[in-house]
Amino acid sequence: PAGRYTDVELRDDGAVVLHNGARVDLGGFAKGWTVDNCEELLSGCESWVLNAGGDLLARGPGATGEGWLVGIEDPFDRSRDIGVLLARDCAVATSSRMRRRWMTQLGPAHHIIDPATGRPADTGLASVTVVARSSAEAEVLAKVLFLLGPRGGPRYLETQDGPGAVFILDDGSDVWTDAARRVRVS
């Protein structure tokens, strides 16, 4: 069952208290923030890439001299990519309903929960990959765009300054925003 905000108490001293068996899974948000904070540890390096399982931060020219080649995995066939990005001084994050999924009495379920229904999001998307300035931004946007779906996601992204996205629909088709097409190499 979904927890309620009343099960989480935020105290004035900064403590977080969980009631009624509530648990907090910071998941990708904390992972994106952590990846961004690792950048300081690598500041002496001219070029590097840090991949934390779906959250990637790339800096410098990479092995090609132009950036790092980053494949966007086909969510229906993990052995192939649907495209390749040239990532330089940016972050890439993917949210997908295809890996963390299971069957329930109500049917298939996955880990991306629609806050309006408390149920797994049913938006017509299999995955969303975002290219942004930071891992935290890319991670948050990937979740938001997934929840907004293949129509609302691109419209929302038009209001943002810079990030690009690749939407993979349930039918296997893909939609690339202009910003994502600019860094696409194949």
Phi, psi and chi 1 to 4 in degrees:
 res  aa     phi    psi   chi1   chi2   chi3   chi4
   1 PRO       -  146.4   14.6  -19.8      -      -
   2 ALA   -71.4  139.8      -      -      -      -
   3 GLY   -74.8  170.0      -      -      -      -
   4 ARG  -118.8  152.8  -54.8  -87.9 -176.3 -120.6
   5 TYR   -61.8  -25.5   74.7   93.2      -      -
   6 THR   -71.2  -13.2   54.5      -      -      -
   7 ASP   -81.8   -5.5  -65.1  -25.0      -      -
   8 VAL  -117.3  123.4  179.8      -      -      -
   9 GLU  -110.9  125.6  177.0 -174.4  -10.6      -
  10 LEU  -104.1  113.1  -56.2  175.8      -      -
  11 ARG   -88.9  157.0  -66.5 -169.3  177.1  162.9
  12 ASP   -60.1  -28.0  -69.6  -21.3      -      -
  13 ASP   -82.7    5.1   65.0   -2.5      -      -
  14 GLY    94.3   -7.5      -      -      -      -
  15 ALA   -71.6  147.0      -      -      -      -
  16 VAL  -116.7  123.2  176.7      -      -      -
  17 VAL  -115.6  128.8  179.7      -      -      -
  18 LEU  -102.9  130.2  -57.0  176.6      -      -
  19 HIS  -111.9  163.9  -59.6  -75.2      -      -
  20 ASN    53.5   36.1  -61.0  -34.8      -      -
  21 GLY    73.1   12.7      -      -      -      -
  22 ALA   -64.4  147.0      -      -      -      -
  23 ARG  -130.8  149.8  -69.0 -174.5  -75.4  165.2
  24 VAL  -114.2  125.5  174.2      -      -      -
  25 ASP  -110.5  104.2  178.3    0.9      -      -
  26 LEU   -75.0  -16.4  -61.5  175.7      -      -
  27 GLY    41.4 -132.6      -      -      -      -
  28 GLY   -64.2  -30.8      -      -      -      -
  29 PHE   -60.9  -48.4  -60.1  112.3      -      -
  30 ALA   -67.9  -35.2      -      -      -      -
  31 LYS   -64.6  -44.5 -173.9  169.5   51.8  168.6
  32 GLY   -61.0  -44.1      -      -      -      -
  33 TRP   -61.5  -42.3  178.0   85.6      -      -
  34 THR   -64.0  -43.9  -58.6      -      -      -
  35 VAL   -58.5  -45.8  167.7      -      -      -
  36 ASP   -59.8  -39.3  -71.8  -21.5      -      -
  37 ASN   -74.9  -17.2  -78.6  -82.0      -      -
  38 CYS   -74.8  -16.9  -73.5      -      -      -
  39 GLU   -55.9  -38.8 -179.2  170.0    9.2      -
  40 GLU   -59.9  -36.1 -175.4  177.7  -40.1      -
  41 LEU   -66.6  -24.3  -61.4  171.9      -      -
  42 LEU  -104.0   11.1  -60.8  167.5      -      -
  43 SER   -61.4  -22.6   63.0      -      -      -
  44 GLY   -80.6   -7.7      -      -      -      -
  45 CYS   -94.9  139.4  -58.9      -      -      -
  46 GLU   -72.0  -37.2  175.2 -171.9   -9.8      -
  47 SER  -145.0  131.9 -172.2      -      -      -
  48 TRP  -163.0  163.0   51.0  -93.1      -      -
  49 VAL  -138.0  137.9   64.3      -      -      -
  50 LEU  -122.2  120.5  177.0   60.4      -      -
  51 ASN  -117.5  119.0 -174.4  -10.9      -      -
  52 ALA  -115.1   57.3      -      -      -      -
  53 GLY    59.8   63.4      -      -      -      -
  54 GLY   106.7  -15.8      -      -      -      -
  55 ASP  -116.9  118.4  -70.4   23.2      -      -
  56 LEU  -126.5  136.4  179.7  140.9      -      -
  57 LEU  -124.5  124.5 -173.5   59.5      -      -
  58 ALA  -120.8  134.1      -      -      -      -
  59 ARG  -132.9  142.1  -65.6  -67.9 -173.3 -111.6
  60 GLY    84.3 -176.3      -      -      -      -
  61 PRO   -78.5  -12.5   27.4  -33.9      -      -
  62 GLY    64.3 -171.1      -      -      -      -
  63 ALA   -69.0  -27.0      -      -      -      -
  64 THR   -82.6  -16.2   67.8      -      -      -
  65 GLY    86.0   -8.3      -      -      -      -
  66 GLU  -116.2  -13.2  -63.3  177.4   13.4      -
  67 GLY   146.3 -172.4      -      -      -      -
  68 TRP  -103.9  133.4  -62.0   89.1      -      -
  69 LEU   -81.3  124.2  -63.5  174.8      -      -
  70 VAL  -126.3  117.2  178.3      -      -      -
  71 GLY   -81.0  144.1      -      -      -      -
  72 ILE  -102.7  110.9  -62.7  177.6      -      -
  73 GLU   -65.8  137.0 -177.3  178.7  -84.3      -
  74 ASP   -70.6  117.7 -180.0  -22.2      -      -
  75 PRO   -67.5  -15.1   21.8  -29.2      -      -
  76 PHE   -96.6  -15.6  -59.0  102.9      -      -
  77 ASP  -147.8   91.2  179.0   -0.5      -      -
  78 ARG   -64.4   -7.7  -66.5  172.7   52.9 -170.0
  79 SER   -84.7   -3.4   69.4      -      -      -
  80 ARG  -137.3  157.5   69.4  179.2 -147.8   94.9
  81 ASP  -102.5  147.4  -68.0  -26.9      -      -
  82 ILE   -90.9  -10.1   61.5  103.4      -      -
  83 GLY  -179.1  167.3      -      -      -      -
  84 VAL  -129.3  135.5  176.9      -      -      -
  85 LEU  -105.3  153.0  -54.7  173.2      -      -
  86 LEU  -104.9  103.4 -173.9   61.9      -      -
  87 ALA   -99.4  121.4      -      -      -      -
  88 ARG  -140.1  121.7 -178.3  174.9 -179.1  155.9
  89 ASP    55.9   48.6  -60.5  -31.9      -      -
  90 CYS  -154.8  175.4   66.4      -      -      -
  91 ALA  -120.7  152.3      -      -      -      -
  92 VAL  -132.8  131.6 -179.8      -      -      -
  93 ALA  -139.6  144.5      -      -      -      -
  94 THR  -124.4  136.9  -61.9      -      -      -
  95 SER  -118.5  131.6  -70.7      -      -      -
  96 SER  -142.2  147.5  173.5      -      -      -
  97 ARG   -92.9    2.9   65.1  170.2  178.1   78.6
  98 MET   -89.2  -17.2  -57.7  -58.6  -71.0      -
  99 ARG   -99.8  -55.9  -75.3 -162.1 -177.7 -178.1
 100 ARG   -90.0   84.0  -69.0  175.0   59.2 -170.4
 101 ARG  -142.7  160.6   58.7 -172.6 -179.0  157.8
 102 TRP  -161.4  172.2   56.7   92.7      -      -
 103 MET  -102.2  141.4  -72.5  -60.3  -66.0      -
 104 THR  -126.1  177.3   70.4      -      -      -
 105 GLN   -63.6  -24.2  -67.8  176.7  -17.6      -
 106 LEU   -90.9   -1.6  -60.0  174.2      -      -
 107 GLY   117.8 -164.6      -      -      -      -
 108 PRO   -65.1  147.2    4.9   -4.4      -      -
 109 ALA  -139.4  159.5      -      -      -      -
 110 HIS  -147.2  178.2   59.2   82.3      -      -
 111 HIS   -86.3   -7.1   73.5  -66.8      -      -
 112 ILE   -93.0  106.2  -57.1  174.2      -      -
 113 ILE   -96.0  130.5  -55.3  -58.9      -      -
 114 ASP   -76.7  115.7 -177.5  -20.3      -      -
 115 PRO   -64.0  -21.5   17.5  -24.8      -      -
 116 ALA   -74.0  -28.9      -      -      -      -
 117 THR  -114.0  -20.6   65.2      -      -      -
 118 GLY    74.3   10.6      -      -      -      -
 119 ARG  -115.4  164.3  -56.8  -94.2  -45.1  127.2
 120 PRO   -55.8  135.3  -28.2   37.2      -      -
 121 ALA   -62.2  132.6      -      -      -      -
 122 ASP  -120.8   84.8 -176.1   12.7      -      -
 123 THR  -112.6   -2.9   62.3      -      -      -
 124 GLY    88.8    6.6      -      -      -      -
 125 LEU  -111.8  143.7  -69.8  171.6      -      -
 126 ALA   -94.9  -36.6      -      -      -      -
 127 SER  -160.9  161.9   70.5      -      -      -
 128 VAL  -137.4  130.1  176.6      -      -      -
 129 THR  -114.6  132.7  -62.4      -      -      -
 130 VAL  -120.1  138.9  172.6      -      -      -
 131 VAL  -110.8  123.5  179.8      -      -      -
 132 ALA  -147.1 -179.4      -      -      -      -
 133 ARG   -69.7  -39.1  -69.5  176.6  -71.4  -89.3
 134 SER  -128.9  160.1   71.7      -      -      -
 135 SER   -65.6  -39.8  -69.8      -      -      -
 136 ALA   -62.3  -44.4      -      -      -      -
 137 GLU   -63.1  -44.9  179.0 -174.9   20.5      -
 138 ALA   -62.7  -42.4      -      -      -      -
 139 GLU   -63.7  -48.2  177.0   60.9   45.3      -
 140 VAL   -62.7  -46.4  168.9      -      -      -
 141 LEU   -62.7  -37.6  -84.3  174.3      -      -
 142 ALA   -59.6  -42.2      -      -      -      -
 143 LYS   -67.5  -46.0  -63.3  -74.3 -172.4  -70.0
 144 VAL   -61.0  -47.7  167.5      -      -      -
 145 LEU   -65.0  -36.7  -62.7  176.4      -      -
 146 PHE   -60.6  -45.7 -170.3   96.6      -      -
 147 LEU   -67.1  -32.3  -69.2  168.8      -      -
 148 LEU   -76.8  -21.1  -69.0  172.7      -      -
 149 GLY    84.6 -179.0      -      -      -      -
 150 PRO   -71.7  -15.1   23.2  -30.4      -      -
 151 ARG   -98.8  -51.9  -71.1 -167.6 -179.4   99.5
 152 GLY   -69.6  -33.9      -      -      -      -
 153 GLY   -60.3  -54.5      -      -      -      -
 154 PRO   -61.8  -36.1  -27.4   36.2      -      -
 155 ARG   -63.6  -43.7  -81.3 -164.1  -57.0  -95.3
 156 TYR   -63.1  -42.5  175.6   77.0      -      -
 157 LEU   -62.6  -29.5 -155.7   53.2      -      -
 158 GLU   -61.5  -23.4  -70.8  173.3    5.7      -
 159 THR   -85.0   -7.3   69.3      -      -      -
 160 GLN   -97.5  154.8  -56.3  -58.4  -59.2      -
 161 ASP   -98.6   97.0 -177.1   26.1      -      -
 162 GLY   112.4  -44.7      -      -      -      -
 163 PRO   -63.9  150.0  -16.7   27.4      -      -
 164 GLY  -122.3  164.2      -      -      -      -
 165 ALA  -150.2  154.3      -      -      -      -
 166 VAL  -122.1  121.0 -178.8      -      -      -
 167 PHE  -103.6  125.7  -61.5   82.2      -      -
 168 ILE  -107.5  116.6  -49.6  -63.2      -      -
 169 LEU   -83.1  163.9  -76.4   65.0      -      -
 170 ASP   -58.1  -26.7  -74.6  -16.0      -      -
 171 ASP   -85.0    2.7   66.3    5.7      -      -
 172 GLY    91.8   -9.0      -      -      -      -
 173 SER   -75.1  161.4   63.4      -      -      -
 174 ASP  -130.3  147.9   53.1  -84.2      -      -
 175 VAL  -125.5  124.0  175.3      -      -      -
 176 TRP  -109.3  129.4  -67.2   65.8      -      -
 177 THR   -75.3  165.1   65.5      -      -      -
 178 ASP   -57.2  -43.7  -71.0  -19.8      -      -
 179 ALA   -63.2  -35.8      -      -      -      -
 180 ALA   -72.5  -37.7      -      -      -      -
 181 ARG   -63.4  -31.8  -84.3 -165.1  -69.3  -85.0
 182 ARG   -65.4  -25.6  -75.8 -166.5  -71.0  -84.4
 183 VAL  -108.0    7.9  -66.1      -      -      -
 184 ARG   -79.8  133.2 -176.4  177.5 -172.6  175.0
 185 VAL  -111.0  -19.2  -67.6      -      -      -
 186 SER  -159.6      -   72.1      -      -      -
